[in-house]
Amino acid sequence: MRPEEALRLFVGDIDAGDAIDAVDPIDAGGAAAPGRPAGVERAAAAPARTPLARLTPGAEFDLPDAAAAHVKVRRLQPGAALRLFDGVSGEDWPAQVLVISRTGVRVRLAEAPVAAAAAELPVAVALAFGMPANERVDALVEKATELGVAALWPLMSERSVLRLAGERAERRRAHWQAVAAAACEQCGRARMPRVHAVQPLHAWLQARRDERDAGAEHERSAGRGGAGDPGTVGAAQSRWLLSTAADAPPLAAVAAGAAVAAGAAAAAVTAVAAAGGARHAKSQRTSAGGDRRILVLSGPEGGFEPAEIEAARAAGFMAVSLGPRVLRADTAPLAALAWVAVALGGAEARGQGQGHPQPEPKSGA
């Protein structure tokens, strides 16, 4: 079996979650958002995910239960090749099955990781959605992960059919996180998107408004000023509300604008990496506008109430249209993600193909 055909398995910690900062407009060192409503998360404050297995060269360990079960279902034998990932490092580790027993599966890692498939979008795209019926959330999480989403926020609005709270809400969140992990195994992503806790829409929007205000103040104090686009927090984040309003601009045009910035950033980062090494790439990406992040808000069955739409606008969301057809609550956000993924993916490819040599792969690739 060739390495690229080896079974990919997630060996990270589903429950701990990842500190994905896909919706926070303030970089490290920025001011904290004031007046955050009780019980509302801030992505940057989440604990880092700790892998269940320590991925180090040559390590031997037992696979987590879910991964071990997958090996047994596939009827693999000792000596079979695997590729393991923890959802955090962005790397795949070749591994070999040593022992398969009733109690577990023991494996040994290779001496170096390999570069995972280039499956991440050049811009972090987070999705907040009014929860549709329960089984539809599973499919939504799975497909959004395949399309490259960086974080997911399940929300309860006035018209939401699904209502969750307490332990039941946490069980569903953990289940959806496991769905995202399985989707990563299938689609080749080595970074798992975080599924946030279920929250009421009004509290979540207030937290985003606080972040927006704090971000604008942070930019003013840094001398960068603020952007005039109502869907943009400074130069860091665009916020889009999927809408059926007749005056909403088409998402295709808005996504194309984001793609232009992403393409320029990709070209700049590629040139810097080729000339001076990868350690300067992040600062160049920031100065070129490549750290723009996109937050998409989509409604439940029946859409948002007028007051909820106004609250979203007050939190910096710009209405965008997917066209004349009215899409289901679980279809609209996937259509938006597909548009953005195609636009940003093409921009990145064009930016990296403008005559600049590609950066060298990591050691062991």
N, C-alpha and C positions, 0 to 999 in steps of 0.2 A: 504493500500500500504506500503510495507516494504521500509525502507530508501534507500536501494540499488537500488530499482526500481523507485525512485522518479525522476522526470524530472530534468535534469541538465541544468542550464542556465548561460550564461556568463553575468556578470553585470559590467564589467570593461569598460575602455575608449578605444574604437577602435583607435581613431585618435591620441592620445598622444604618442603611441608607448612605448616600453620597452627598458631600457638600457641593452640589452643583450650583454655581452662582449665575444661572442662566437668566434670572429675572431681576437681579439687583443692579441698579445703575451705578452703584458706587464701588470702585475698586478698593482693594485692601488699603486701609489708612483713611478712608473716607469717613464722614460723620455718620453716626447712627441715626436712623429715622426716628423722629420724636413721636410720642403718642401712639405707639403701636397697640391696636386693640388686643385684649387678652385672648390667648389661645390661637393667635395667628402667627404662622411661621415666618421666619426670614430665611431664605435659602442659605445664605452665608453662615448662619448660626448652627446649621445641622452638623452632627458629629460625622467625622470621616468614616467611611466604610473600612472595616478591618477584615482582610481576607481570612477565610476559615483555614486555608492552607498557606503556609509561608512559601512563596515562589522564589526560591534561590537555586543557584546552579547545583545540579546533582542531588537535590533534596529527594528523600523518600517519605511518602506519607499515604494515609488512607484517604480516598476520595470522600467528600461529603455524601450523605445518604442519597440525595437526588441524582447526583452524577454517577454514583455506583450503580444505582438502579438502572440508569440508562445504559451503562456498559453491559449489564446482564441481559437487558431486554434485547440489545443488539447481538447477543450471543458472541461477544468478542472473547478472545482467548489470550492467555499470557503471551507477551511479546507484541501484542497489537499496539499500533501507534495512536496517540491521542494528541490533541492540542488544547491546552488549558489556559483560561484567562480569568482574572479576578474582577473585571469590570471597572478597575480604577487605573491601573498602570498604562493601559492602552497597548499592551503587548500580549502576544501569544507565546506560550511555552510548549515546545514539543515534549512529549512524555511517552513512556512505555509502560504498559501494564505488566506488573511483576507477578502478582498473585490475585486470584479470584476465589473467594471463599464464601461460605454462607453468611459470614458476619461483615464482609466488606470487600473492597477492591484496593489493592496497594499498587502505587505507581512510583516511577522514578523520573524526575525532570532531566532534560538535557542540560548541557553546560552553559547554554546561553539562550535567551529568548529570540524570537524572530519577529520581524515587523508584521503587525497585523494588517489586514486589508485596509486600504484607504477608504474607510466606510463612513467617516465623520464629515459632516457639513463644514464648510469653511467659516460659517457664522453660527453661533449657538441659537437654536430656535426652540423656545419653550411653548407649550400648549396648555392653556387653561380652558376647561370645558364644563358646561352645565351637564351633569351626568344624565345620560339616557338610561333606558331600562338596563338592568344589571348585566345581562348576558352581552349586551352591546358594548359595554365598557371593556370587557375582555378583548373583543375584536379591535376596538379602538386603540387600546394600549399596545396590542401586538403590532398592528399595522403602522401606528405612529412610530414605534421603535424601529421597525424596518425602514421607514422613510427618513430616519436620522434625528428624531426629536431629542433634545437635550434634557428636558424635564417635563413632567406632567402634573397639572393641578386639577384634581376633580373637585367640582364646586356644586353647591346646592343653591338654586335660585328660586324665585317665586313659583315658577311653572315646572320645576324639576319633578319628575315622577319618582325617582329613586331618592329615598331619605335615609341617611345613615348617621349614627352617633355612637359614641362610647366604644366598647369593645367590638361591636359589630363593624363599625367603621374601620377600626384598626385591622381587623381580620381581612376585610376586603382590600385595604391598602396593601397588606403583605401579600395577598393573593395576586393583585395586579403587578406588584414588584416582581413576583416569580414569573408572571406572564412576560414581562419585559426581559427578564434574564433568558428565558427560553427563546424569545425572538432574537436576542443577540447571538445566541448559539447558532441559530439558523442562518442569519443574514450576514454574519462575519464581523459584526461590530465588537470591539474590545473594550468599549466604554459603555457602561449600562446607564440609561437615563434614570433619574430618580423619580419615583412616584410619591408626591407629597401627600400629607394627611388631608382628608376631606374637610372642607371649610365652607361656611356660608359665603355667598357671593359678596354681600354688603361689607362684611368684615375684611375679606380678601381685597376688595377694591380700595377700602380705606387704607390698608397697609401699602398698596401700590401707590396711592396718592401721597402718602407720607414719604415714601421712597423717592417719588418724583420731585417733591418739594425739596427734600434734603439733597438730592442729586443736583438740582439747579443751583442751590446755595453753594454746594461744594465746587461747582464749576465757576461760579462767579468769584468765589474766594481765590480760586486758582488762576483767575484772569482769562478764562477761556470763553466766558459768555455762554449764552444759551441758544439753542437752535429755534428757528421760527416754526418749524414743522410741528403741528400739534401731536403727531404720532411719535415724536422723537424726544427722548430725554437727553439733552445735550447731544454729544456725538456718540453716545454709548448704546442707546437702546431705542428701537422702534416698537410701538405698541399698536397692534391692529385688531379691530373689532369686526368680525365677519357680519355683514349686514345685507339686508334686502332693500335698503333705502335706494330710491331712484337716483339720488345725487351722489351716492358713494362711488369713488373712483374704482376702476377695475383692479383687482389684485395683481393681474398680470403686469400692469404698468408700474405699480408700486414695488412689486418684487424685482422688476427689471432695474429700478433705481438702486435697490439694495445690492443687486448683483454687480452693478458697475463699481460700487465701492469695494465689494469683496474681491473683484477681479484686479483692481488696482493694488489692493493690499497684497494679494497673492503674488503678483509680479514683483512687488518691492521686496517681500520676504524671500522669494526665490533668489533674487539678485544678491541680497545681503548674505544669505546662507552660502551661496556659491563663493562670494568674495571674502567673507570674514568669519564664517562659522555660524552654527545654529544658535549660539547663546545670545546673539544680538537680534535674532529674528523676532522675538516677542515685542521688544521695544519698537522695532520697525513696523510691525503689524499694527501696533497702537497708533503710531504717528500717521500711518497711511489710512486709518479708519477701519482697519480690519478687525477690531474688537467690537464692532457693532453687534448688538444682540437683538433678536426679534422675539417678541411675546405676542402670541396669537390668542385671542379670546373668542370662544364660540359658544352659542347658546344651547339650551336644552330643547326638547320637543315644544313647539309653540313659540320658541324664541324668548328673548328677554322682555320684561315689562318696560314701558317708556321711562319710568324712573330709574330702572337699572341701566338703561342705555345712557341716560344723562350722567349717572354716577360714573360709568366707564369713561365717558368723554372728559369728565372732571379729573379722572385719574390719568389722563394723557393718551387715551386710546383714540385712534383715527378709524372711522368706518371705512371698510373696503368691501367691494362686491365680488362675488364669484360668478356673476352672470344672471340672466333672467330666470333661471330655474330655481325653485325652492328645494333645497337639499335636506335630507334627513339630518338629525342631530349628530349622528355618528358618521355621516358621509362628508358633511361640510368641512370639518377640521382636517380630514385626510386629503380632501381635494386641495385645500390651502397648503398643506405640507408638501404635497406633490409638486405644486406650482413652484414653491420656494426652493425645494430640493433641486429641481431641474434648472431653475434660473441660477442658483448659487453654484451648483456643480459645474455648469457650463462656464460661468465666470471664472471659477478657480482654474479650470483647465486652460482657458485662454490666457489667464494671467501667468501660469506656469509655462506656457509654451511660446513666450515672446522672445525666443532666442537665448534664454538663460539656461545654463546647465542645471540639472537637478541636483539637490543636496545629496551627499553621500548617505547611504542607508546606515542604520545603527550597526554596531558590531554584532556579528552573529547572524545578520539578515541574509 
